[in-house]
Amino acid sequence: MDHSNPAHLPSGVLFGAAYYAEYHRDERTELDLELMSDAGFTVIRVGESVWSTWEPRDGEFDLDWLQPVLDGAHARGIRVILGTPTYAVPPWLQTAYPEIAAERRTGERVPWGARQEVDYSHPAFLFHAERVIRAVVARYADHPAVIGYQLDNEPGMELFHNRGSFQRFVRRLKAQYGEVETLNREWGLTYWSHRLSDWSDLWTPDGNTLPQYDLAWRRYQADLTTEFIAWQAGIVREYAQPGQFVTTCIAYPRPALADEQLVEALDVTAGNPYYAMQDHLDATLDLDPVTPWTTSGVAAMLRQADRMYSSKQARFLVTETDAQSIGGSDFNLPPYPGQLKQAAFAFISRGASMIEYWHWHTLPYGTETYWGGVLPHSLEPGRVYRELAEVGADLQAIGTALDGYEPDADVAILWSNDSRFALEFFPPLATADGRPDRTSYQHIVDAFHRGVIDAGAQSRILHVSQALALGAEELAARFPVLVAPALYVASDADLDLLRDYAAAGGHLILGIRTGYGDEEARARVEVAPARLREAAGVRYEEFSNLRHDVPVSGSGSLAASDDAVARRWADGLIADGAETLARYDHPRFGDFPAVTTNGHGSGRITVVGTVPSPALAADLVRWAVPSPIAGELAELAPAGGRPVTIASGALPDGRRAWFVFNWGWEPQAVTLAASVTDPVTGDQLPTGTDVSLPAWSTRTFVGE
């Protein structure tokens, strides 16, 4: 795995915004660019949203309008990322080829009037998309301001039920399984009389109720997204100049997306982390997310960053994130003073090498009229502009000091897109009103990820394929603690890797649903956790949803907090040699351990039979990681509401960079346990220095 700076990226942390001069009602390109330069902006993204401007009529191109933007940016040392405009289809193409509209159900086309309404596997769409891509990229590839290309925008939004897409799905199943009898056997189609006599018998996915079918369908849809972006990358690279990179911007919750596969054809990962601000970033509060695609809480925001790093296990670009309130006319939560800087450096601390805001100016019209930009509707620079200018000044002072930065990790957490797909279809958890919780997989992963953050530690998210590529020995050497939450879709090789990791000296922590399903999302016909029960010294036969929190008491070496509880699920664990670390305080569930641990080889396996509350998850991480890396800079108080977090990473010369945050209103302070330098001010701070942290503040240090 390459943890250095991604290929082709310039030194330093890029800083800027998406810029749409064409959205202004009056010409002000020079003024905008001058304001950007004054604020320390070093990059803008352009051109990805306006196919109908590039090609106002079929085959008629207008390519010169962007030239003044690129020229003006270059004159000020502002670099440019050029977008391919394929995610928003022009009306002339919609009317000429209505069959390119995506279908969310067979025969039911997505109405035009928004964006991303198109089936991008349709040949008619691909013909016209290729034509505009070639025209735009050929026109500007040799412009000295252009450092890279963004392909499309947040792909994977729809699952295409179009007839052509479905027929290609059937052909791929035939290529994978060969004979229809093989599919009958592997999917269990004897059930409810679903056996196929011929490939043409396969029903469309609209009414499907079988989890094996759905997993194959979701994998196929993710493949379509991967292939579409790889196809664009091939076209763009025909024109790209040496040193220019190719990427796309990823919205990680998209349903038709397997990010680790998507980025294989790209030079660098780029993503769009959106999060709720104000009290949602107060570490002393627990607030629910406002939308399905914005996170709430510090840990969840950091998880977004860790997911972006996970795609390539390398530094990444933030191509869009909050400048002001993002989410519509009824969602107005502009940041408290200091929160924008905190978020920027939080992303940088987890591996971001670019922070780019959506977007430069708040639009006076359109769907996103109330998606706030750096400038408000008045276009007069205000508080947000001034705060971001301070961030720009800090990044200019830091310069190239973070080149080659690799974020630290006390704990690795496995991620499985296949398990996400499967548990969205067959959720193990229920919502408060008793409905299936389609976010079960994310919820289970987040429970452990938050435990890492609340325990004062740091995480690295690893895809299962990446862990397999490392092998058990290297995995244990790099990541002494590995959490495998909800790894429901898992091959024998995946589960054997986990067992062998523990044997090699790693501490494996198993969450619920891990080791229960196989690679086809079939429940394994063996005692759970499959292939791990003997090594873990524990098994279970039954499991239950929990409609209410159940208190948990520690036993043995685990000290459980007073507010530690089990949530939403309980495996009926039966210890077969494992030590019980925690039990449920409940007349029935108290018959079962909540947490067990067992030595295996040179390591150990800990099994968590519930979704741990933040307190219980933090207790587990503190027990597994008694001395987190953050303690080398300053000792933090135990969990209990103190809103200070520390992030860190290694630099190529062996030093460490540190980022300290106060996520709350009350002033805080830390006492340094090491001598550091503040790269912004140049001040040297010796061991024992008390560093004050005002409300909503962040400090950056470099070790000596």
Sequence and secondary structure as in RCSB ss.txt:
>XXXX:A:sequence
MDHSNPAHLPSGVLFGAAYYAEYHRDERTELDLELMSDAGFTVIRVGESVWSTWEPRDGEFDLDWLQPVLDGAHA
RGIRVILGTPTYAVPPWLQTAYPEIAAERRTGERVPWGARQEVDYSHPAFLFHAERVIRAVVARYADHPAVIGYQ
LDNEPGMELFHNRGSFQRFVRRLKAQYGEVETLNREWGLTYWSHRLSDWSDLWTPDGNTLPQYDLAWRRYQADLT
TEFIAWQAGIVREYAQPGQFVTTCIAYPRPALADEQLVEALDVTAGNPYYAMQDHLDATLDLDPVTPWTTSGVAA
MLRQADRMYSSKQARFLVTETDAQSIGGSDFNLPPYPGQLKQAAFAFISRGASMIEYWHWHTLPYGTETYWGGVL
PHSLEPGRVYRELAEVGADLQAIGTALDGYEPDADVAILWSNDSRFALEFFPPLATADGRPDRTSYQHIVDAFHR
GVIDAGAQSRILHVSQALALGAEELAARFPVLVAPALYVASDADLDLLRDYAAAGGHLILGIRTGYGDEEARARV
EVAPARLREAAGVRYEEFSNLRHDVPVSGSGSLAASDDAVARRWADGLIADGAETLARYDHPRFGDFPAVTTNGH
GSGRITVVGTVPSPALAADLVRWAVPSPIAGELAELAPAGGRPVTIASGALPDGRRAWFVFNWGWEPQAVTLAAS
VTDPVTGDQLPTGTDVSLPAWSTRTFVGE
>XXXX:A:secstr
   S  TT  SS EEEEE  GGG SS  HHHHHHHHHHTT  EEEESTT HHHH SBTTB   STTHHHHHHHHH
TT EEEEE   SS  HHHHHH GGGB EEETTEE  SSSS  B TT HHHHHHHHHHHHHHHHHHTT TTEEEEE
 SSS        HHHHHHHHHHHHHHH SHHHHHHHHTTTGGG   SSGGG   GGG   HHHHHHHHHHHHHHH
HHHHHHHHHHHHTT  TT EEE EE TT SS  HHHHGGGSSSEEE   B  GGGG TT     SSTTSB SHHH
HHHHHHHHHHHHTS EEE   BSS  S TT      TTHHHHHHHHHHHTTEEEEEEB SB  SSSTTTTS  SB
 TT    HHHHHHHHHHHHHHHHTTTTTT EE  SEEEEE HHHHHHHHHS SSB TTSSB TTHHHHHHHHHHH
HHHHTT  EEEEEHHHHHHH HHHHHHH SEEEE S  S  HHHHHHHHHHHHTT EEEE TTTTTB TTS B S
SSBSTTTHHHHTEEEEEEEE SS EEEEE TT    TT EEEEEEEEEEESS EEEEEE STTGGGSEEEEEEEE
TTEEEEEE EEE HHHHHHHHHHH SS GGGGTB    SSS  EEEEEEE TTS EEEEEEE SSS EEEEBSS 
EE TTT  EE TT EEEE TTEEEEEEE 
